[in-house]
Amino acid sequence: ASVWMKTGFLDNAIEPEILIISSLREQDMLIRPKVSFKFKDRWQARIGLDIFEGVSDGLFGQYDDKDRVYDEARYDF
C-alpha cells in the first residue's frame, strides 16, 4: 500500500511532501519525506530523507541500517 501527500505554502514556494510505501503482509516500509524550495524564478532546492524500516529479509527492511539524506539544486530553462 502507498500514500503520497503534498501541499504548498507561500504561493507554492515551499512544497513539503511525504511518500509512505508499506507491505500489507510484513512490517516493511519506506518513508520518504522531502521539502522543495522555489526561488529566483527558475531555481529550486530540495532536501529529503529515505527511511527504511522492516525485517532484515524484507524489500525495504534489508536497507534498515542504510537510511539516507539527500539534497538537490535545480535550474529549469
KOLVOLO-338549 format. One record per residue: residue in three letters; x, y, z of N, C-alpha, C, O, CB in turn. Coordinates in steps of 0.1 Angstrom, whole numbers, plus 5000, padded with zeros to 4 digits. Glycine has a CB too. Example, Ala and Ser with C-alpha at 12.3 -4.5 7.8 and 13.67 -1.06 7.14 Angstrom:
BEGIN
ala513249435078512349555078513249675078514249675085511349555090/ser512849785071513749895071512950005079513450115080514149945057/
//
This chain:
BEGIN
ala500949885000500050005000500950125000502050125005499050005012/ser500450234994501250354994500350474997499150474993502050374981/val500950585003500250715005501250815001502450815005499750725020/trp500750914993501551034989500751154992499651174988501951024974/met501451245000500751375003501651485000502851485003500351375018/lys501151594994501951704990501051834991499851824988502551694976/thr501651944996500952064997501952184994503152154992500352085011/gly501452304993502352414991501952535000500852555004502152464976/phe503052615003502852735011503552855004504452834996503452705025/leu503152965008503753095003503753094987504753104981505153115008/asp502553074982502353074967503152954961503752974950502753204961/asn503252844968503952724964505452744963506152664956503452674950/ala505952834970507452854970508052744979509252714978507852994975/ile507252694989507752584998506752474996505552494998507852635013/glu507252354992506352244990506852114998507752044993506252204975/pro506252095009506551975016505751855011504651875006506251985032/glu506351735011505651615007506151495014507251495019505751594991/ile505351395014505751265020505251155012504051155008505351255035/leu506051045011505550925004505850815014506950805020506350904991/ile504850725016505050615025504550485017503450485012504150625038/ile505450395016505150265009505350155020506450145026506150244997/ser504350075021504349965031503849835026502949835018503550015044/ser504449725031503949595027502649565036502649605047504949485030/leu501749505030500549465037500649335045499949295053499349455028/arg501749255041501949125047503049125058502949045067502349025037/glu503949215057505149225066505249365072504749465066506449175060/gln505949375083506349515088507549565080508649545084506549515103/asp507249615068508349655059507849785052506849795046508649545049/met508649895053508250025047509350115044510450105049507250085056/leu509050205035509850315031509150445034507950455030510350315016/ile509750535041509150665044510050775038511250775041509050695060/arg509550855029510350945021509751095022509051135014510350905006/pro510151165033509751305034510751395026511951365026509651345049/lys510251505020511151595014510451735013509251745014511551555000/val511251835012510751975011511452044999512752034998511052055024/ser510752104991511252184979511052324982510052374987510552134966/phe512052404978512052554979512252614965513352584959513152604989/lys511352694960511552754947511952904950511352974959510152754939/phe512952954942513353084944513953134931514353054922514453094955/lys514053264929514653334917514053274904514853234896516153324918/asp512753274902512053234890512353084886511453014885512453324879/arg513553044883513852914877514652824886515052714882514552934864/trp514952864898515852784907514952704917513852754921516852864914/gln515352584920514652504930515752424938516652374933513652414924/ala515552424951516352344960515452244967514352264970517152424971/arg516052124970515252014976516151944986517351924984514651914966/ile515551904998516151825008515251715012514051745013516651915020/gly515751595014514851485017515551375024516751375026514251435004/leu514751285029515251165036514651035030513551045025514851175051/asp515350925030514850795027515050715040516150685044515550725015/ile513950675046513950605059513450465056512250445052513150675070/phe514250365058513850225055513650155069514450165078514950145047/glu512550075070512150005082511649865078511149845067511050085090/gly511949775087511349635085512349525088513449545094510949625071/val511849405085512649285088513849275079513849335068511749155087/ser514949205083516149205075516149145062516949175053517249135084/asp515149055059515049005046513849065038513449005027514848845047/gly513349175042512249235035512749335024513949365024511349315045/leu511849375016512149455004512849585009513849625003510949494996/phe512349655019512949775024513749745037514749815039511849875027/gly513349655045514049625057515549585056516349605065513349515065/gln515849525044517249485041518149615041519349595042517349415028/tyr517549735040518349855040518149935053518450055053517949945028/asp517649875063517249935075518450025081518250125087516849835086/asp519649975080520850045085521450145075522550195077521849955090/lys520750165064521250255053520350365049520250405038521550165041/asp519650425059518850545057519750655051520950655053518150595070/arg519150745044519950845037519350985037518050995038520350805023/val520151085036519751225034520251265021521351235018520251315046/tyr519451345014519951395001519551534999518551585005519451304989/asp520251604990519851744986520051754971520751674965520651854994/glu519351854965519351874951519152024948518452094955518251794944/ala519852074938519652204933519352194918519952114911520952294935/arg518352274914517852254900517652394894517052484900516552174900/tyr517952404881517752524873516952484861517352394853519052594869/asp515752534859514852504848515052604837514952724840513352494852/phe515252564825515352654814514452604802514452674791516752674809/
//
